[in-house]
Amino acid sequence: MLAELRGLNEECGVFGIWGHPNPAAMTYYGLHALQHRGQEGAGIIVTDGKYLRAVKGEGLVNDVFNNGKLEKLEGHAAVGHVRYATSGGSGIENVQPLLFNSTTGGLAIAHNGNIVNATRLKRNLEQQGSIFQTTSDTEVLAHLLKKSNLASFEDRAKQALRLLDGAFAVVIMTEHAMYVAQDSQGMRPLSLGLLDGAWVVASETSAFDLIGAELVRSIDPGELLIINEDGCRSERYVEKKDRAICTMEYVYFSRPDSDIDGINIHMARKRLGKQLAKELSIDADVVTGVPDSSISAAIGFSEATGIPYELGLIKNRYVGRTFIQPSQDLRERGVKMKLSPVRQVVNGKRVVMVDDSIVRGTTSRRIVKMLKDAGATEVHVVISSPPLKNPCFYGIDISSDSELIAANNTIDEMCELIGADSLTFLSVEGMVEAIGRSDAEKNCGHCLACFTGEYPTSIYADTKLPHEKELVR
C-alpha cells in the first residue's frame, strides 16, 4: 500500500563504492535504485585519499544532486545514503552520511537500522564529555570510534560495533579505507558486489543492476569487511547468530527486482499470494493488487485460484507527498490523487483486493470505499502477511501498538471498520514457508517481531521507536 499514507516506512538505504574513477556518479545512480527506501534526504561523501568531501540535502536524489554538484566530488571512493525522515525528524543535520572531522582524520558513516541501546550509550558518552550534534543514533557509533584508545581503526571499529545492540547495516569510510558491517543477526539487508574491479556495497541488489555491478554475496551477520587499496578482506567482530532478516523486506520494502540471500523479492511475493490461495476459499470475479508492492502477490493469488487478474487500481506516479493535509476531506482527496479505480474493470464485479499489510486501516477503508463507489458489488480484502500487532524497534516506522488496528481489534472487527465484505490475513507459518528461507538451515531465519511480539534482541526500558527518537529534536 502507499507507505506515506499509512505510516509504514523503511528508514533508509546505504551504498558504497571503492576503487572507481567516478565514484560519485556511480553512487548517484545507486541511490536512484534505492530511492524507494527514503525520499526526504540524500547525501554522498567522496574521498580522494586526502580529504572527505560531502554534498547532501533534503529532498529526492535528483533534487539534491543538481546544478553540477556531483562534479565537485572527485576521488576514488564514495559512500551514499537515502533517508526517510520519521515524524519530526527532518533537518539537514540528520541527513546522512554523517561527516566528522578531527585532528586524526575524517570519518563518514551511513547506517540503515536502529540501535536499541543507543539511549544508554549516548548517556554514557555524554557523561564522558561527548556533545551530540544530531538526534540520529548513528552518531553514537562515531563517538565510540573516536573514544577508543586501540591502535588500529579496524580494532576500534570491532570494539565499537560489539557495543551496539539492535539492527544495523553500516558503511564507514575514512580517507584510506571503507569498513562495512552487519549486526550479529543480519536484520537489515546488505550485499557486496564488483564493478570493473571496484568493490560495491548496497542495501539492495537492484542498485547493482542499475550500475552494471555483479553480485558477489550477501554480507554475513557479525561480519566486518575492510576494503582498501589492497582489496577486500573479511573479518568477524562478533560471532554470528542465526539470521533474523526483517520479514517485511520480502513482504513490502524491497524492490521486486532485488534479491536477498538468493531469493528474488518478486518471486517470493508471488509465492505469498499463492499461499494465500491455499489458505482461503473464495468466489470472486476479478483479482487486483494495491500498487506497487502488492502486485506480485496479487498475480500469484490469481494464478493459484484461476480468478483473472486485472489492473483494478492505477497509481498516479507524479503526485508528491505534499497533498497529505490535516482535514478529513483533503485526506480523502489525497487517496484519490494517489490511486484511481478502473471502473470498467470493477463495475458489477466481486473484487479480491490483495494488499501486503494493514497498519491503521484508514487507507484500506478509503480504497474499499473507492472500489465500491466505482461499482464493485463485493470487495474481499486479502493480506499477504499476518496482522501487524507490535511496534518495530529496528528501523521501521511502525506506529506504537495503540495505533495498530490489529493490536486492538479482532479480524471481524477490522473487516467491519474498513468496510470490506471479508478480510483474510496470511498465517505466520504460511508466510515463512512461502518466502522460501528454510529455518532448518543455519542463518536463514526471520525477524517476526511485528507479527508475533517475539523480539530477537533485548528491548531496554529506555528503547524508543524510530519516530519517537526523532521527536526529541
C-alpha positions as CSV (number, residue, x, y, z in Angstrom):
1,M,0.0,0.0,0.0
2,L,1.0,3.6,-0.1
3,A,3.6,4.0,2.7
4,E,3.2,7.7,3.1
5,L,-0.5,7.4,3.7
6,R,-0.3,4.7,6.4
7,G,2.8,5.3,8.5
8,L,4.8,2.2,7.4
9,N,8.2,3.3,6.1
10,E,11.7,2.0,5.9
11,E,14.3,4.2,7.4
12,C,16.9,4.4,4.7
13,G,19.2,2.8,2.2
14,V,23.0,2.7,2.0
15,F,25.5,2.5,-0.8
16,G,29.3,2.4,-1.0
17,I,31.9,2.0,-3.7
18,W,35.7,1.7,-3.5
19,G,38.3,1.9,-6.3
20,H,36.3,3.5,-9.1
21,P,37.4,6.5,-11.2
22,N,34.0,8.2,-10.9
23,P,32.6,7.0,-7.5
24,A,30.2,10.0,-7.1
25,A,28.3,9.2,-10.3
26,M,28.1,5.5,-9.5
27,T,26.8,6.4,-6.0
28,Y,24.2,8.8,-7.6
29,Y,22.8,6.0,-9.8
30,G,22.9,3.5,-6.9
31,L,20.9,5.9,-4.7
32,H,18.4,6.2,-7.5
33,A,17.8,2.5,-7.3
34,L,17.3,2.8,-3.5
35,Q,15.1,5.9,-3.7
36,H,12.1,3.9,-2.5
37,R,13.8,3.4,0.8
38,G,13.9,7.1,1.6
39,Q,12.6,10.3,-0.1
40,E,13.3,13.1,2.4
41,G,17.1,13.3,2.2
42,A,20.2,12.1,0.4
43,G,23.9,12.5,0.6
44,I,27.2,11.4,-0.9
45,I,30.7,11.7,0.6
46,V,33.8,11.1,-1.5
47,T,37.4,10.6,-0.6
48,D,40.4,11.2,-2.8
49,G,42.8,9.8,-0.2
50,K,43.5,13.1,1.4
51,Y,40.1,14.7,2.1
52,L,36.4,13.7,2.6
53,R,34.1,16.0,0.6
54,A,30.3,15.9,1.0
55,V,27.1,17.0,-0.8
56,K,23.8,16.3,0.9
57,G,20.4,17.9,1.3
58,E,16.8,17.4,1.9
59,G,14.6,16.0,-0.9
60,L,14.9,13.4,-3.7
61,V,18.2,12.3,-5.2
62,N,17.5,14.4,-8.3
63,D,16.8,17.5,-6.3
64,V,19.9,17.2,-4.0
65,F,22.5,16.5,-6.7
66,N,21.5,19.1,-9.3
67,N,23.4,22.0,-10.9
68,G,26.6,20.2,-11.3
69,K,27.1,19.3,-7.6
70,L,28.4,15.9,-8.5
71,E,31.3,17.4,-10.4
72,K,32.8,18.7,-7.2
73,L,33.0,15.2,-5.8
74,E,36.3,13.8,-7.2
75,G,38.0,10.8,-5.8
76,H,38.2,7.0,-5.9
77,A,35.6,6.0,-3.3
78,A,32.3,7.2,-2.0
79,V,29.5,6.4,0.4
80,G,25.9,7.4,-0.1
81,H,22.6,7.4,1.7
82,V,18.9,8.0,1.2
83,R,16.8,8.8,4.2
84,Y,13.2,8.6,5.3
85,A,12.6,11.2,7.9
86,T,10.1,10.0,10.5
87,S,7.7,12.3,12.3
88,G,9.6,15.5,13.4
89,G,12.9,14.1,12.2
90,S,13.5,16.4,9.2
91,G,16.5,18.6,9.2
92,I,19.8,18.7,7.3
93,E,21.7,17.7,10.5
94,N,20.2,14.3,10.4
95,V,20.7,13.7,6.6
96,Q,23.4,11.0,6.1
97,P,26.1,10.1,5.5
98,L,27.2,11.9,8.7
99,L,30.6,13.5,8.3
100,F,33.0,14.0,11.2
101,N,36.4,15.8,11.1
102,S,39.2,15.6,13.7
103,T,42.9,16.0,14.0
104,T,43.3,12.3,13.3
105,G,41.3,12.4,10.1
106,G,37.8,12.4,8.7
107,L,35.0,9.9,9.1
108,A,31.8,9.3,7.1
109,I,29.1,6.9,8.3
110,A,25.9,5.7,6.6
111,H,23.6,3.5,8.6
112,N,20.4,1.6,8.0
113,G,18.5,0.2,11.0
114,N,18.1,1.2,14.6
115,I,20.4,0.7,17.6
116,V,18.1,-0.2,20.5
117,N,20.7,0.6,23.2
118,A,21.5,4.0,21.7
119,T,20.0,6.0,24.5
120,R,22.1,4.2,27.1
121,L,25.3,4.5,25.1
122,K,24.6,8.2,24.4
123,R,24.0,8.9,28.1
124,N,27.3,7.2,29.0
125,L,29.2,9.1,26.3
126,E,27.7,12.5,27.4
127,Q,28.9,11.7,30.9
128,Q,32.4,11.4,29.4
129,G,32.1,14.7,27.7
130,S,30.7,13.9,24.3
131,I,28.4,16.5,22.7
132,F,25.9,15.3,20.1
133,Q,25.0,17.3,17.1
134,T,22.1,15.2,15.7
135,T,19.3,13.1,17.1
136,S,20.4,10.1,15.0
137,D,21.6,7.0,16.8
138,T,24.2,6.7,14.0
139,E,26.3,9.5,15.7
140,V,26.7,7.2,18.7
141,L,28.9,4.9,16.6
142,A,31.2,7.9,15.6
143,H,31.7,8.8,19.3
144,L,32.5,5.2,20.2
145,L,35.1,5.0,17.4
146,K,36.8,8.2,18.5
147,K,36.7,7.4,22.2
148,S,38.5,4.1,21.7
149,N,42.2,4.0,22.6
150,L,43.0,1.0,20.4
151,A,45.8,1.5,17.9
152,S,44.3,0.5,14.6
153,F,41.0,1.7,13.2
154,E,40.0,-1.8,12.4
155,D,40.3,-2.8,16.1
156,R,38.4,0.4,17.1
157,A,35.6,-0.5,14.7
158,K,35.3,-4.0,16.1
159,Q,35.3,-2.8,19.6
160,A,32.6,-0.1,18.9
161,L,30.4,-2.5,16.9
162,R,30.4,-5.0,19.7
163,L,28.8,-2.4,21.9
164,L,25.9,-1.9,19.6
165,D,22.6,-3.8,20.1
166,G,19.9,-3.9,17.5
167,A,19.7,-3.7,13.7
168,F,22.4,-2.1,11.6
169,A,23.8,-2.3,8.2
170,V,26.6,0.3,8.2
171,V,29.2,1.7,5.9
172,I,32.1,3.6,7.4
173,M,34.6,5.5,5.3
174,T,37.9,7.2,6.1
175,E,40.4,8.8,3.7
176,H,42.1,5.4,3.4
177,A,39.6,2.6,3.8
178,M,36.0,1.5,3.8
179,Y,34.5,-0.6,6.6
180,V,31.2,-2.5,6.1
181,A,29.4,-4.2,8.9
182,Q,26.2,-6.2,9.6
183,D,24.7,-6.7,13.1
184,S,25.1,-10.1,14.6
185,Q,21.7,-11.3,13.3
186,G,21.7,-9.6,9.9
187,M,18.4,-7.9,10.4
188,R,18.8,-5.4,7.6
189,P,19.7,-6.4,4.0
190,L,23.3,-5.6,2.8
191,S,25.1,-7.1,-0.2
192,L,28.6,-7.0,-1.8
193,G,29.3,-6.6,-5.5
194,L,32.0,-5.9,-8.0
195,L,32.1,-3.3,-10.8
196,D,35.1,-3.4,-13.1
197,G,37.4,-4.2,-10.2
198,A,35.7,-1.7,-7.8
199,W,34.0,-3.1,-4.7
200,V,30.4,-2.1,-4.2
201,V,28.0,-2.5,-1.3
202,A,24.3,-1.7,-1.2
203,S,21.1,-2.2,0.8
204,E,19.6,-3.9,-2.3
205,T,20.9,-5.7,-5.3
206,S,18.7,-3.5,-7.6
207,A,21.4,-0.9,-7.2
208,F,24.0,-3.3,-8.6
209,D,21.8,-4.0,-11.6
210,L,21.4,-0.3,-12.4
211,I,25.2,0.4,-12.4
212,G,26.1,-2.9,-14.0
213,A,27.8,-4.5,-11.0
214,E,28.0,-8.2,-10.4
215,L,26.5,-9.6,-7.1
216,V,29.2,-11.4,-5.1
217,R,27.1,-12.3,-2.0
218,S,25.1,-11.1,1.0
219,I,27.2,-9.8,3.9
220,D,27.0,-12.2,6.8
221,P,25.7,-11.4,10.3
222,G,28.5,-10.2,12.6
223,E,30.9,-9.7,9.6
224,L,33.2,-6.7,9.1
225,L,34.6,-6.1,5.6
226,I,37.8,-4.0,5.3
227,I,38.1,-2.5,1.8
228,N,41.2,-0.5,0.7
229,E,43.9,-0.4,-2.0
230,D,44.8,-4.0,-1.0
231,G,41.4,-5.3,-1.9
232,C,38.5,-6.6,0.2
233,R,39.1,-8.6,3.4
234,S,36.6,-10.3,5.7
235,E,36.8,-10.3,9.5
236,R,34.4,-11.1,12.3
237,Y,33.8,-8.6,15.0
238,V,31.4,-10.9,16.8
239,E,30.2,-14.4,16.4
240,K,27.2,-14.5,14.2
241,K,23.8,-15.7,15.4
242,D,21.0,-17.3,13.5
243,R,19.9,-14.8,10.8
244,A,16.8,-12.7,11.7
245,I,16.2,-10.8,8.5
246,C,13.3,-8.3,8.6
247,T,10.4,-10.2,7.0
248,M,8.8,-7.0,5.8
249,E,11.7,-6.6,3.4
250,Y,10.3,-9.6,1.5
251,V,6.6,-8.6,2.0
252,Y,6.8,-4.9,1.3
253,F,10.0,-2.8,1.5
254,S,12.5,-4.1,-1.1
255,R,12.1,-3.6,-4.8
256,P,10.7,-6.6,-6.7
257,D,13.9,-6.9,-8.8
258,S,16.1,-7.2,-5.7
259,D,17.4,-10.4,-4.2
260,I,18.0,-11.1,-0.5
261,D,20.1,-14.1,0.3
262,G,19.5,-15.5,-3.2
263,I,15.7,-15.1,-3.0
264,N,14.1,-12.8,-5.6
265,I,11.6,-10.4,-4.0
266,H,9.0,-10.6,-6.8
267,M,9.0,-14.4,-6.8
268,A,8.8,-14.5,-3.0
269,R,5.7,-12.2,-3.2
270,K,4.1,-14.3,-5.9
271,R,4.5,-17.3,-3.5
272,L,2.9,-15.3,-0.7
273,G,-0.1,-14.8,-3.0
274,K,-0.2,-18.5,-3.9
275,Q,0.0,-19.4,-0.2
276,L,-3.0,-17.1,0.5
277,A,-4.9,-19.1,-2.1
278,K,-4.1,-22.3,-0.3
279,E,-5.4,-20.8,3.0
280,L,-8.5,-19.2,1.6
281,S,-11.5,-20.4,-0.4
282,I,-13.4,-17.5,-2.1
283,D,-15.8,-16.9,-5.0
284,A,-15.0,-13.8,-7.0
285,D,-14.8,-12.3,-10.5
286,V,-11.5,-10.4,-10.5
287,V,-8.3,-10.0,-8.5
288,T,-6.5,-6.7,-8.2
289,G,-3.5,-5.6,-6.2
290,V,-2.8,-2.3,-4.5
291,P,0.2,-0.7,-6.3
292,D,3.0,-1.3,-6.2
293,S,4.2,-3.7,-3.6
294,S,1.1,-5.9,-3.7
295,I,1.0,-6.5,-7.5
296,S,3.3,-9.6,-7.3
297,A,1.2,-11.2,-4.6
298,A,-2.0,-10.5,-6.5
299,I,-0.6,-12.2,-9.6
300,G,0.3,-15.2,-7.5
301,F,-3.1,-15.3,-5.9
302,S,-4.7,-15.1,-9.4
303,E,-2.6,-17.9,-10.8
304,A,-3.4,-20.2,-7.9
305,T,-7.1,-19.6,-7.9
306,G,-7.8,-19.1,-11.6
307,I,-9.6,-15.8,-10.8
308,P,-8.5,-13.3,-13.5
309,Y,-6.0,-10.6,-12.5
310,E,-6.8,-7.1,-13.7
311,L,-5.5,-3.6,-13.1
312,G,-8.4,-2.5,-10.9
313,L,-6.3,0.3,-9.3
314,I,-4.0,2.6,-11.0
315,K,-1.3,4.6,-9.2
316,N,-0.5,8.2,-10.2
317,R,3.3,8.3,-10.2
318,Y,3.6,12.1,-10.5
319,V,2.0,13.1,-7.2
320,G,4.3,14.0,-4.4
321,R,3.7,13.7,-0.6
322,T,2.6,17.4,-0.1
323,F,-1.0,16.5,-0.5
324,I,-1.3,15.0,2.9
325,Q,-3.4,17.5,4.9
326,P,-5.0,17.5,8.3
327,S,-8.6,17.8,7.2
328,Q,-10.6,14.7,6.5
329,D,-11.9,16.0,3.2
330,L,-8.4,16.7,1.9
331,R,-7.1,13.3,3.1
332,E,-9.9,11.6,1.1
333,R,-9.0,13.6,-1.9
334,G,-5.3,12.7,-1.3
335,V,-6.0,9.0,-1.7
336,K,-7.8,9.7,-4.9
337,M,-4.8,11.7,-6.2
338,K,-2.6,8.7,-5.5
339,L,-4.9,5.9,-6.6
340,S,-7.7,5.6,-9.1
341,P,-10.1,2.7,-9.7
342,V,-10.6,1.4,-13.2
343,R,-14.4,1.5,-13.3
344,Q,-14.7,-0.8,-16.3
345,V,-12.7,-3.5,-14.5
346,V,-14.6,-3.5,-11.2
347,N,-18.1,-2.3,-12.0
348,G,-20.6,-5.1,-11.2
349,K,-17.8,-7.4,-10.1
350,R,-16.9,-9.3,-6.9
351,V,-13.4,-8.0,-6.3
352,V,-10.5,-9.6,-4.4
353,M,-8.2,-6.7,-3.3
354,V,-4.7,-8.0,-2.4
355,D,-2.6,-5.9,-0.2
356,D,0.7,-6.5,1.7
357,S,-0.3,-5.3,5.1
358,I,-2.7,-3.1,7.2
359,V,-1.4,-0.7,9.7
360,R,-4.0,1.8,10.9
361,G,-6.7,0.7,8.4
362,T,-7.6,4.2,7.3
363,T,-6.3,3.8,3.8
364,S,-7.7,0.3,3.4
365,R,-11.1,1.7,4.3
366,R,-10.8,4.5,1.7
367,I,-9.7,2.1,-1.0
368,V,-12.5,-0.3,-0.3
369,K,-15.0,2.6,-0.5
370,M,-13.3,3.8,-3.7
371,L,-13.8,0.4,-5.3
372,K,-17.4,0.2,-4.2
373,D,-18.1,3.7,-5.4
374,A,-16.8,2.5,-8.8
375,G,-19.4,-0.2,-8.9
376,A,-17.8,-3.2,-7.2
377,T,-20.6,-5.4,-5.7
378,E,-18.3,-7.0,-3.2
379,V,-14.7,-6.2,-2.0
380,H,-12.8,-9.1,-0.3
381,V,-9.5,-7.9,1.2
382,V,-6.7,-10.4,1.4
383,I,-3.4,-9.6,3.1
384,S,-0.2,-11.3,2.1
385,S,1.2,-11.1,5.7
386,P,-0.2,-11.8,9.2
387,P,-1.7,-9.0,11.2
388,L,0.7,-6.3,12.4
389,K,0.2,-6.2,16.2
390,N,3.5,-5.0,17.6
391,P,5.8,-2.0,17.1
392,C,9.2,-2.3,15.4
393,F,12.3,-1.1,17.2
394,Y,14.8,-1.9,14.4
395,G,14.4,0.9,11.9
396,I,10.9,0.7,10.5
397,D,8.4,3.4,11.3
398,I,5.6,1.2,12.5
399,S,3.4,3.1,15.0
400,S,3.0,2.1,18.6
401,D,0.6,-0.7,19.2
402,S,-2.1,1.8,20.3
403,E,-2.3,2.9,16.7
404,L,-2.1,-0.6,15.1
405,I,-5.6,-1.6,14.1
406,A,-4.7,-5.4,14.5
407,A,-3.5,-4.8,18.1
408,N,-6.8,-3.5,19.3
409,N,-9.4,-5.3,17.1
410,T,-10.4,-8.8,16.0
411,I,-10.3,-9.7,12.3
412,D,-14.1,-9.4,12.2
413,E,-13.9,-6.0,13.8
414,M,-11.2,-4.9,11.4
415,C,-13.3,-6.1,8.5
416,E,-16.2,-4.0,9.6
417,L,-14.0,-1.0,10.2
418,I,-12.6,-1.0,6.7
419,G,-16.0,-1.7,5.1
420,A,-14.9,-5.0,3.4
421,D,-17.1,-8.0,2.7
422,S,-14.4,-10.2,4.1
423,L,-10.9,-9.8,5.4
424,T,-8.2,-12.6,5.4
425,F,-4.6,-12.5,6.6
426,L,-1.8,-14.9,5.7
427,S,-0.6,-17.2,8.6
428,V,2.8,-16.7,10.1
429,E,3.8,-20.3,9.1
430,G,2.5,-19.8,5.6
431,M,4.4,-16.6,5.1
432,V,7.7,-18.1,6.3
433,E,7.2,-21.2,4.1
434,A,6.3,-19.1,1.0
435,I,9.2,-16.7,1.3
436,G,11.5,-19.8,1.0
437,R,14.1,-19.2,3.7
438,S,14.5,-22.6,5.4
439,D,14.7,-22.4,9.1
440,A,16.3,-25.8,9.1
441,E,19.4,-24.2,7.5
442,K,21.6,-22.2,9.8
443,N,21.3,-18.4,9.5
444,C,18.2,-18.4,7.4
445,G,15.7,-17.2,10.0
446,H,13.3,-14.2,10.1
447,C,12.5,-11.4,12.4
448,L,8.8,-11.8,13.1
449,A,8.5,-9.4,16.0
450,C,5.9,-7.1,14.4
451,F,3.6,-10.1,13.9
452,T,4.4,-12.3,17.0
453,G,5.8,-9.9,19.6
454,E,8.9,-12.1,19.9
455,Y,11.9,-9.7,19.5
456,P,15.3,-11.1,18.5
457,T,17.2,-8.7,20.7
458,S,16.8,-7.2,24.2
459,I,14.4,-4.3,24.3
460,Y,15.5,-1.9,27.0
461,A,13.2,0.2,29.2
462,D,14.6,3.4,27.5
463,T,14.4,2.0,24.0
464,K,12.4,4.3,21.8
465,L,10.7,3.7,18.5
466,P,12.5,5.2,15.5
467,H,9.9,8.0,15.1
468,E,9.8,8.7,18.9
469,K,13.6,9.2,18.8
470,E,13.3,11.9,16.2
471,L,10.5,13.7,18.2
472,V,13.0,14.7,20.9
473,R,14.6,17.3,18.5
